[in-house]
Amino acid sequence: MTHWTDQPAPSLDDFARLARQAFAALPEPFRSLAGEVVIRVDDFADDETLAMMEMEDPFELTGLYHGVDIGLRDSLGPAAEPSRIFLYRRPILDEWCERGDVGLSEIIAHVLIHEIGHHFGLDDDRIDVIEDGAD
C-alpha cells in the first residue's frame, strides 16, 4: 500500500493543472467574466507582496488577486495589464496537510474562487458571507 507520504509533493505544474481544472469547472457566466485573468502558481509570495500585505509569515498567504476589478474597469478604461491570480503552492500544501479533511484540488479551487471574487469586486467580508451561505 502506498501512502501520500511516499509520494513527492505536487509540483508547480501539478498545481497549475489543478487550477485549470477548477477554472474549467466554474459555471457560466463566471468563467466568461473571469476569462482574461492570468493564473500563476508560485511557491510563495515575494517579499514585496508580503510587505504590502503586512505579513511576515509567507505561509499565511495562499492566494492573491492583482489587478483592477471588473466593476471599476468601465470608469477607468482598459487595464494596462491583465489581471492576475497568484496561487501559492507551499502555503496551500501546508493548509492541506494541516486540515487533512479535504482534497488538495478542493483547496486549490477554494483559493482560486476566492481570488476570482476579488476580480468581481468583492471584498473579503462579502466573499466570506457568500461562502458561509454556500455551506
C-alpha positions in Angstrom: 0.0 0.0 0.0 1.3 3.4 -1.0 0.7 6.4 1.3 0.8 10.1 0.4 4.0 10.3 2.5 5.7 8.0 0.0 5.0 10.4 -2.9 6.7 13.7 -3.9 4.8 16.9 -3.1 2.7 18.1 -6.1 4.8 20.4 -8.3 4.1 23.9 -9.6 2.9 22.2 -12.8 0.6 19.9 -10.9 -0.9 22.9 -9.2 -1.3 24.8 -12.5 -3.2 21.7 -13.9 -5.5 21.5 -10.8 -6.1 25.3 -11.1 -7.0 25.0 -14.8 -9.4 22.1 -14.0 -11.0 24.2 -11.2 -11.4 27.1 -13.6 -12.9 24.9 -16.3 -15.4 23.6 -13.8 -16.8 27.1 -13.0 -20.3 27.7 -14.1 -21.2 30.3 -16.8 -21.2 33.3 -16.7 -18.5 33.3 -14.1 -16.0 31.6 -16.3 -16.6 34.0 -19.1 -16.4 37.1 -16.9 -13.1 35.8 -15.4 -11.8 34.5 -18.7 -9.0 37.1 -19.2 -7.5 36.6 -15.8 -4.0 35.0 -15.8 -3.5 32.3 -13.2 0.0 31.9 -11.9 1.4 29.4 -9.4 4.5 30.3 -7.3 5.9 28.6 -4.2 5.5 31.7 -2.0 4.6 35.3 -2.4 7.6 37.5 -2.9 9.0 39.8 -0.1 7.4 42.9 -1.7 4.0 41.3 -1.8 4.3 40.1 1.8 5.3 43.6 2.9 2.4 45.2 1.0 0.0 42.7 2.7 1.7 43.4 6.1 2.5 39.8 6.6 5.7 38.4 7.9 5.0 34.7 7.6 4.8 33.6 3.9 2.7 30.6 4.9 -0.2 33.0 5.8 -0.9 33.9 2.1 -2.4 31.1 -0.1 -3.5 33.4 -2.9 -3.7 36.9 -4.2 -5.6 38.9 -6.8 -3.6 41.6 -8.6 -5.5 43.9 -11.0 -8.4 46.2 -11.5 -11.7 44.5 -10.7 -14.2 44.4 -13.5 -16.6 46.8 -11.7 -14.0 49.6 -12.0 -12.8 48.9 -15.5 -15.5 50.8 -17.3 -14.8 54.0 -15.4 -11.0 53.6 -15.6 -10.8 52.5 -19.2 -8.9 49.4 -20.4 -6.5 47.9 -17.9 -2.8 48.5 -18.5 -2.0 44.8 -17.9 -4.1 41.7 -17.5 -5.5 40.8 -14.0 -3.6 38.0 -12.3 -4.4 35.5 -9.7 -1.5 34.1 -7.8 -1.8 30.7 -6.0 1.0 30.0 -3.6 1.9 26.3 -3.6 3.7 25.9 -0.3 1.1 27.6 1.9 -1.7 25.7 0.1 0.2 22.4 0.7 0.6 23.4 4.4 -3.1 24.0 4.8 -3.9 20.7 3.0 -1.6 18.8 5.3 -2.9 20.5 8.5 -6.6 20.1 7.6 -6.4 16.5 6.4 -10.2 16.6 5.8 -10.4 18.0 2.3 -8.7 17.2 -1.0 -5.9 19.3 -2.5 -7.9 20.0 -5.6 -10.7 21.3 -3.4 -8.4 23.7 -1.5 -6.9 25.0 -4.8 -10.4 25.5 -6.2 -11.5 27.4 -3.0 -8.5 29.7 -3.1 -9.0 30.3 -6.9 -12.7 31.1 -6.5 -11.9 33.4 -3.5 -9.5 35.4 -5.7 -11.9 35.5 -8.6 -14.3 37.0 -6.1 -11.9 39.9 -5.8 -11.7 40.1 -9.6 -15.5 40.7 -9.5 -15.0 43.5 -6.9 -15.9 41.7 -3.8 -14.0 42.3 -0.5 -13.0 39.5 1.9 -16.0 40.1 4.2 -18.5 39.8 1.3 -16.7 36.7 0.0 -16.9 35.1 3.5 -20.7 35.8 3.7 -21.2 34.2 0.2 -19.0 31.2 1.2 -20.9 30.8 4.5 -24.2 30.8 2.6 -22.9 28.1 0.3 -22.1 25.7 3.1 
